[in-house]
């Protein structure tokens, strides 16, 4: 299935037990965790894809921008200041 590119704001946090966890602002309930940033990135890509495949509709693009990462499509990660 082909999708239009969509920008997702991802909030990334350090986990108390080590590693990281993240949530996608525009996809409520879309979360992932990983022991490294690389593992987290792979897991959040999978979580976004699964949410979209399940029919989750992204919410408004004009939300506050607290993100550390912006995910553009499902194949590119863009760091944000």
C-alpha positions as CSV (number, residue, x, y, z in Angstrom):
1,X,0.0,0.0,0.0
2,X,1.4,3.4,-1.0
3,X,0.9,6.4,1.3
4,X,1.4,10.1,0.9
5,X,4.4,11.4,2.9
6,X,3.3,12.6,6.3
7,X,5.3,14.4,8.9
8,X,4.9,13.1,12.5
9,X,6.2,14.8,15.6
10,X,7.8,12.3,18.0
11,X,8.5,13.1,21.6
12,X,11.5,11.1,22.8
13,X,12.3,10.6,26.5
14,X,14.9,8.7,28.5
15,X,13.4,5.7,30.3
16,X,14.1,5.5,34.1
17,X,15.3,1.8,33.7
18,X,17.6,2.8,30.8
19,X,17.0,3.2,27.1
20,X,14.4,5.4,25.5
21,X,10.7,5.6,24.9
22,X,8.8,7.7,22.4
23,X,5.2,8.7,21.5
24,X,3.8,10.1,18.3
25,X,1.9,13.3,18.9
26,X,-0.4,13.0,15.9
27,X,-1.2,9.3,16.5
28,X,-2.7,8.9,20.0
29,X,-1.5,5.6,21.6
30,X,1.4,5.2,19.2
31,X,4.4,4.5,21.4
32,X,7.6,2.6,21.2
33,X,10.7,1.9,23.3
34,X,14.3,0.9,22.6
35,X,17.6,0.3,24.4
36,X,19.4,2.7,22.0
37,X,18.3,5.6,19.8
38,X,18.8,3.4,16.7
39,X,16.5,0.7,18.1
40,X,14.0,3.3,19.2
41,X,14.0,4.8,15.7
42,X,13.3,1.4,14.1
43,X,10.6,0.6,16.6
44,X,8.8,3.9,16.2
45,X,8.8,3.5,12.4
46,X,7.2,0.1,13.0
47,X,4.7,1.5,15.5
48,X,3.7,4.3,13.1
49,X,3.2,1.9,10.2
50,X,1.1,-0.4,12.4
51,X,-1.1,2.5,13.6
52,X,-1.7,3.6,10.1
53,X,-2.4,0.1,8.9
54,X,-4.9,-0.3,11.8
55,X,-6.8,2.8,10.5
56,X,-5.7,5.3,13.0
57,X,-6.2,8.8,11.6
58,X,-3.6,11.4,12.3
59,X,-4.9,14.4,14.3
60,X,-4.3,18.1,13.6
61,X,-0.9,19.2,12.2
62,X,-1.1,22.5,14.2
63,X,-0.3,21.0,17.6
64,X,2.5,22.4,19.8
65,X,6.0,21.3,18.6
66,X,7.8,19.7,21.7
67,X,9.5,17.0,19.5
68,X,13.1,16.0,19.4
69,X,12.6,14.1,16.1
70,X,10.4,14.6,13.0
71,X,9.6,11.5,11.1
72,X,9.1,12.2,7.4
73,X,7.3,9.3,5.7
74,X,8.5,6.0,7.0
75,X,12.0,6.1,5.6
76,X,13.7,9.2,6.8
77,X,14.5,10.7,10.2
78,X,15.1,14.5,10.5
79,X,16.5,15.8,13.7
80,X,15.0,19.1,14.9
81,X,16.5,21.7,17.0
